[in-house]
Amino acid sequence: MNRMLFNMGGWRRLAHRRYLRVLIAVAILSPLIVYCLRSSTISSVKELGKNQWLQRVDAGVPKIYDSTSGKGNDVLLTLVRNSELTDMIDTIERFERSFNSKYHYQWWFMNDEEFTEEFKEQVSTRVSGGARFIKIPDEMWTYPGNIDKEKAAASREDYAKKKVMYGESESYRFMCRFNSGLFYKLDELRDIEYYWRIEPGVHFDCQITYDVFQYMRKNNKLYAFNMALQEDVRTIPSLWNTTMEFFQKTPQYIADKNNAKFVTDDDGSSYNLCHFWSNFEIANLRFYRSDAYEQYFQHLDNKGGFFYERWGDAPVHTLAASFMLPADSLHFVANTGYMHNPNQDCPVDEEVKQLLHCDCNSRKDFTWHKWSCVSKFFDVNNYPRPTSVANLKKYYPYVFENI
């Protein structure tokens, strides 16, 4: 894909390289075609960002919070099973101490099976903003019609022999497909604006001192993350080429000043495997509901890689956000003390650690480790790192909202 990934104008150069035998007449006409694409589609994508993705819930849509709260229709969202109740309780108690006891957002829970009464009772008493329990429809947790189940089973068997994590799991593939392109289509979520994904068993060991939802809304942020690392290439051997194929056909969906350099080190020839770890993810659901993202998901779903390989929602979300959204609409949620086994986020600066009342071991911090991709995100976008009190005060003053 080369420079097309970074600006629309590069598409013309890519076309020239890849189709050297195209008739001279077509080559002569291509600048005009590209000009038309640029003048029409770029403006439409920008307007989509301004007028659709960032809009508040339309007037007349039921609000889930009191009108005096100033909140949008934002929720904490967890996919969990009844058997994970103990881990879920631990996560709720930690996150309430870290964040939600200050802001009281509703916490909604999804399950591919019916929740037990014990689960609902134990969870409801611990969530300060109220809880809701959602049964995922069977049709969202199964194979789409185009999948050859025998081929899918053979793929799982092969992955198991290679000892790829979750390689043998059918349910894991249902989950990744659900998280990639279905969860936001749940009828219960139709009026939700932003969601914060939280998984059972994770820790938040620092105080989160500002309302992240409100910050994202006020600053036109569409996607937020906390950790970034490299994917196991064995799980996604064809995902990059499949994604490039999509953007060749729909270059109008590539945003200006995007985050593509985060995911490719060679102008688009290959994927460097960096991805936002989506077990911590905050996003405006208008993005996932957009025509651009929906077409991308349908393109992936038609290829069958969720089942014939082991495509995860993390690289899928990352590639979509990195190409379709401007880099300045992405937000890094720093210094949360987030822990998802085996990786920990813990401030490496002792002053920051004390400021945010962190209860974690800085020596185990993965965020700024050489194997982490977080540094790359800051480097390619030329952002100052939130790793000292001085930098926080100068560049990220919102952190001091409740200190």
Secondary structure by P-SEA (a helix, b strand, c coil): cccccccccaaaaaaaaacccccaaaaaaaaaaaaaaaacaaaaaaaaaaccccccccccccccccccccccbbbbbbbccccaaaaaaaaaaaaaaacccccccbbbbbbcccccaaaaaaaaaccccbbbbbbccccccccccccaaaaaaaaaaaaaaacccccccaaaaaaaaaaacccccccccccccbbbbbbcccccccccccaaaaaaaaacccccccbbbbccccccccaaaaaaaaaaaccccccccccccccccccccccccccccccbbbbcccccccaaaaaaaaaaaaacccccccccaaaaaaaaaaccccccccccccccccccccbbbbbccaaaaaaaccccccccccccccccaaaaaaaaacccccccaaaaacccccccccc
